[in-house]
Structure formats: structure tokens, C-alpha cells
Amino acid sequence: MRIRLLLAIPLLGALLWAQDPALKDTFVQAKALWATQGDREGATTRFDAVVARLSSRVASLEPEWIQVLCESYNWLAVLDDRSAPNRARAQVRLQSLLELNPDFELDRALTSQRLVSLYDRMRGEKFALVKLSCQPEGGRLLLDGKPTAVLPRKFLPFGTRKLVYGRPGHAPSEITLELGPHDVKSVDFKLVRRASTIILYTHPSDVEILLDGQSLGFAIGKAGPEAASIAQPLGLQPDDLSSPFIIPELMPGKHRLELRAPCFRTRILDLGAELASPPADHTLEPFRMAPSKGSLSVSSVWPGGELFLSGQSHGPLPVADSPVCSGTYELLVRFPGGGFSRRITIEEGKAMAIEARPKPRLAFLGLDEGEFTGRARFQGQMEALGERLHNLAFLAPRSGEPPKEALARLKASREAELFLVARPIPDKVIHRVELVLATFDGEEERLVVKPLEQDPLNSLTARLNAMPPIQQPSLGVSFLDLAGEPGLWVLSASEPALKAGLQIGKSVQSLAGKPIASLQELQPRLEATKGSLSLVQEGASSTLQLQNEALEIPLGSSSLCYPAVLAQLRLQYAGAKGDEANLIKLNLALALMQFRKYDKAIELLRDTRLSTVRGVSQGTVDFHTGLCFLHLGTSYQSEAAQAFRQALKYPQSTLLGPDGPLVAPLARQALEDLK
């Protein structure tokens, strides 16, 4: 990084000059007013403006501006000396000049001999003359540890002065001087080369340079006219190249040079041992970096998504064939509800397409106050919970934000669908923590854990990762395991299955060409299959098309976290249509029933219409509607009875799934109980 800063100095000076053209114009106008028009007052006013602007920031001025300020003091001393009322002020100008740069020589064509003599006398009262000889040229001189210009004649303050001259590839030389009035001393620096140097240029600039895997800094800025001879063969101008980057000491042996820049292909060059021995200065051919990009497409059926790559917005979805620099990114899609995240790697010349499906966002609000053994360990486990979750996007707490303030902020902004807070349970010895996980609509569950256990969050993690499906692949056939009978016994079948040749009352011995022995094997085999599946009964084969059949989420299961299930279903509903949307509404109502919110469940069920009449279907919806009315009290018995009678119209409707209990007998019993 030190190399980067040193190489930036010439560039910054040029930029400062270019960024303040008005001040440069003022300086040029001041000289012209006196030199060509003899306007002393106009010239003085403008030079004073330049001095006022620059003298207030001397410490940050670059060499070009230091020179402007020195010349302005020189001109002002001359102008003041020509005016009797201001003549005494000329000495003040010269004093300011000496304090700024004692090495500055007055323009003798402009300045009177009297002023030159005064200046030399004033300089001799505080500074001694040192004559410098530096070999080889092009090095860097430090005066008492600070950089100073390398000049044949330098004026240094009285006292003990330490001079160090160095150049890349050479051993630095150090001399200490004792300086007093009237001293004139000579210093000869003759450096001894000890290593080779490498000088290189890059196109474009801002390229990281690594030698043998270690970063040396960045090639930045723009080259000057000295680079014309190496830029032209590449069809480039000097300012198309970076400033020269110097590798100051190349140790003996072979080396590997690596150049890296975002959006460009990494360049690698093996440096032979001959570059390091014998020691010499080597200028490499400029490195022209080749662009390295791929393309990214991100779409979603969920509306309102915005794409971010490693924190930078790439606009609203859909994003189609967007050019992206090759590399690894943290991809994030923010939706009005939920979020989608994934780490991706864009490869050069390749296209990547992603379908973004939002996950509910779980915000951990932090650990409430209360000291207990293992608090720091437990808090660390809580904050790392997101690494263990598959179905939720995890938001860690903000540093220093109390849980109550975090909850208020999230409720107002709706940046998450779920929140989690950990509360130590007060006791003589606090060794338990209550975890509260809830939606912002008030559906919550509580779990008590022991923070000193090996994995106190194991149960919570398992429940958050257990999202129940609401559809499963099916053949439209009910099977039965019969003891002593090989294969699966066909209990019932849909009309398409019967037309395909399947026979009720006979067993299926093989599925997709492989034997099958029990129902336990069936569902994994169906989930691993797409399209159609062949079955064999007593040597006769039939081919059935797979179809999705509806499922209900189970209620009262200790393996599920129902606030998370509810949040997941709400997100799924935002992008669903037709029967899928109605099936999600049915399951949303069931989840609300888990929290005894029967009135809200009824609102959903009354608006749910499934086109199917077999399995989890419209009869299932009507039956649950009746149950909700029963839970609301005796005043809703007539509405409950009407819903149960409606359910009787669907004799093939079931609960839980296609093989669950039939709805009709349950609805009939409910009507009997209402009499």
C-alpha cells in the first residue's frame, strides 16, 4: 500500500491543478497585469487572492501549487518594494517565502538586486548551504525523516540534520550533518545496487499487483510522456496507461507476477531468474487487461422484487441477460414480503439464470438483559442461527439496539415476517432461556432451552427447517400393505388409472422396472420420478401419469414451528393462482386454527373454492368451515350445520391427504351431535 501512495503523488498534483482552473487563471492574470500593463494594484489584488487561498492549506499542497505560492510571494515582494507605503511589507513576503521553501531561488530578472541581497541575508541567518551529489539519479531524499526535493543546492536549518538518500534496488545511504551559521558543506551520495527493480504499466489503471501471492499495492493514475514509446505499439496513448508501478527489490530466483482487477481476466507472468541476477532496472511491456464478464438473469413470479449483488442494487425484477463481472457475489432479492439470497459465481462468457422464490425473513431481536453462565456462548449461537436454516432468511440483530426498540422498528418497517427474542428466565441460578418466535400479527410459540447444553438450539433449528408440503406426487391409486402378499395391494383407483389397465384387488409387484415391497418405499420413488410411471400386476404392465395431490398441514405436531409455517404459506400465496392459491388458503386457515383464530380462518375458508372432489378437495374445505363455526360457540350452530351438510355432497373428499379419513362420515356424525 505504501507503493500505491507514493505513486499517487504526481497524479494528485495534476488533479488538484485541473480541479482549480479558476485559481490558475487568477495567477496567470496577475502576472500579465503587471508584466504587460503595469497595473500594480490589480496584480497585487490577484496575487493576494492566490496567497489567501493556498496559504491556509499549505500542509496538503502538492509541488505544483507550492511553486505557485512561492512565485506569488516573489511577485508580491517586488510589487510592495515599488510602493513606498508598502515597502516594509516586502520583507514580510520574503520571510513567508523562506518559511515555505528556503530552496526557492528568486527570479533575478524580476527582482531587484537589493531584494535579492536582502533575501540571501535573511536565508543565511537561519539556513546553511549544502551541496548535494546523488548517484544514481532518480532517487528519494529524506530530511529528518520527511521527503524533500533532490536539488544540487539545498538550504537546511541550523542544527543536527539527518539526510537519507535511497533508490529502488539500492542500499540507502545516510549522512548526519552539524550545521551552523555561514556553513557550506558538500554531500556525495553513491548508492550500491543490491537488487533488480521491475517497472510496469497497466491498462486500465487500478490493477492490484501481486508477487509470489503477496499484494504489493495497485497500479493507479496516468503515465506521462515518458511512456509514449511503450504505449504506441499497443495503439494506446500514454495517459491510457497507469503511472509506473515499481517493484523495488526483486530477490534472486524465479517469481510469479499476478495482476488482478474487477471485471478483467487475471494476468499471470512467470519472471525468470535472469531478471534478478545480475541486478538491473527492467521495464516490462505494458499489461493490457482483457475484460471478463458473464451474464445474469433473475426472475420471479412474486411481484416487487429488487436485485442486489454484494450490496449493490441492480434494479427491479425481472433482470434479463445483465452483463456482470465474473466473480463470486452475495445475491439478494428483496421482496415486499420475504427475501431470497444465494451465493453465486459468475463465470466468464457464461450465462446464469435464477428463479427467485422468497423465503420468510426471521429477525433475531437479541438477548434480553440478565446475566447467566454461558451467556456469551449462547448469544453467539443465536446470532449464527441463520447458517443452519434452510427455509428462512435470517436477519441478525443490530449492534447495541435493545430488543424492544428492534421490535418497534421492525413492526413499523415490516422488514421481516417473523421475529425471535431470547429471554433469560429469572431464578436463583439462571440456567434456562425462553425463546419466543412470533409473527407480527400475534401468532407465537415459546420454547424453553438450557444454554449450557451442547446444542441448545437443535430443537428450534429442526422445527424451523421442517416445512410441511401441501402437495405430493401421486398415481391416483390407493394402495394397501397385506401381510403375506408380495408388492402393494390396489385398494382403489381413479378413472384414468383404470383406463390405463390397472386392476383393483390385485397387487403391484414392480414400479418403473424395479421391485417394490411396501408402502414405505412408494413416496420416495414417486418424488424421484417425473412424468409417467410403469406398474406391473401379474405380468401385465400399465403406465400411469403422475399428478400432484393436495395435502393438509398437520395440526398439533411438536415437530413443526407454526408461526414459521404460517409465514411461509403467506409468501407462497402471494405468487399463486387457481387451485394452488385455494389450497394455500385452506392451509392458511388450518394454521390459524392452530392459534385458535377461528374467525379469521372462516374468512379464508368461505373464499376458498377447490375444483377437485376427491382427496383434499372442496368437501374438506366445507368440513373445516363447520368446525370453525362450532369453535365460535352455540350461536353459530346453524352455520356449522349448513357447512357440514355441504361437505356431505363430496363423498370422496378426505382429510390430511388422498389416503386420509373420508370427510362424509365425520360430517354426518357432526350433524348428529348437533341435534
C-alpha angles and dihedrals in degrees: 000000000000090000090052092054094048093050091049095063098083091044094051091050091053091047093050091050091048093045095055105046092147091062091047089052090050090053093049092046091051092056092046094050092059101032097048106019105028090230099155097172094047091048092047092051092053095044089050089053091053092048093047091052097046104034092064091063104034093135092062099040120119122226094265092057093042087057091050091051093048092050090048090055089048092052093045091051089053093046093047091048090058092057117070095210091050100037095103089056091063091075089053089055091051091049090053089049092053092049090051100045122349089187091066113113118212118242098255092194088060103031125072119242089244092058091044090053091047090050093049091048092049091048092048091056092065109015137058124212118246120187112210132203115182123187125217099025125225097061134127126257125207122197111198088338097311127104116254135175118276104235133158089238123036131176112215129187118258117267135050111339128186119207122190122183120191140167130186111271094020135093108252119243124219131199130178119207133193106212129190140158116314092007118149112182135175125219124191117194114193110175124205116223114235105166145013123263128214121211118192141171129204137203113240107022128235093065120152114234119210127184116197089343096308119114114236097182136266135308102230141159127034131298121240132228090287088076095057095101093056097038098053097063087059093049091250136125119235092252089056086071128072122251111277112283113210126206095200102199125023109192120219117279137041122320140188119228117200128188121196133182133160112263092014134098113256113251121213125190127182111219114212123228090247090073091062099043127080092026113248143139113269126190112199126212109267116271113237107199118218118223116251117198142145131185133253131201121187124181138163139184087220111090129233101032122157121199123226126182113197090335098314118115117236095183136256125327138294098060111181126196093334112180109242129181112250114258143081121305140179101236116205130176115194115205128186083255122023132356140241123214136174138157109239136183118213111208123207113268094002131113125224125196123192132185106210116215113182122234124205112265116235113200116201105210095195139252117306119236119280130106121238138154111281095017095139092047092048093048090051090052091050094050090049093050092105091068089065099047123096103178103037136064106228123218115197119216121268114253112264095001113131115229093246092054091045091052092051091048094049093046090054096044100034090217090151140031096213136031132200126199129180119214124186111229109234113240139136087274113018106223101143134069127198115220115204116195116182147153120243088249091066104262105136144165129198129212127184116212137178109235094205093061116107092251110009092172097054095101093046092047093050092050094047090051093048103087108168117227120240094201135040134184113259142176093216089249132118112219132194133199109229119193111245093012119109119232128359121323113226107231099172138347139198121250094257089052092051091049089052088060103262113148126214116229096031130097128245110227101182139026122201089348095307126103117252122201108177147013089254089072096047106078097047088050092051093047090053092053131079129196112355138359133206121225129192123212117180091333095312116116128211130178120220129190117235116238135181116251124197124252134192122226110247116247125221095021115154090206095065133073102216099196087058091046089051093049091049092051092049090055093046090052092056091068101033133102139187119352091354091059092047092049089052090051090053091053092044087057090050091051090051089050087057086063093042092247092141097156092058090044090055091053089058096042094051088055094048121100120175118192093210125089099187127074115349096004144124093310088057090054092051093048092053090047088058092049091052091052090050090054091052091064144259094303088071097051094111091053089048092051091049091052092049092049089051090052090056088067089072106060093172095052116115140187126244095004145336091294096043127109117298115257098216098069090046092049091048091052091048090054090050090051090053094057 
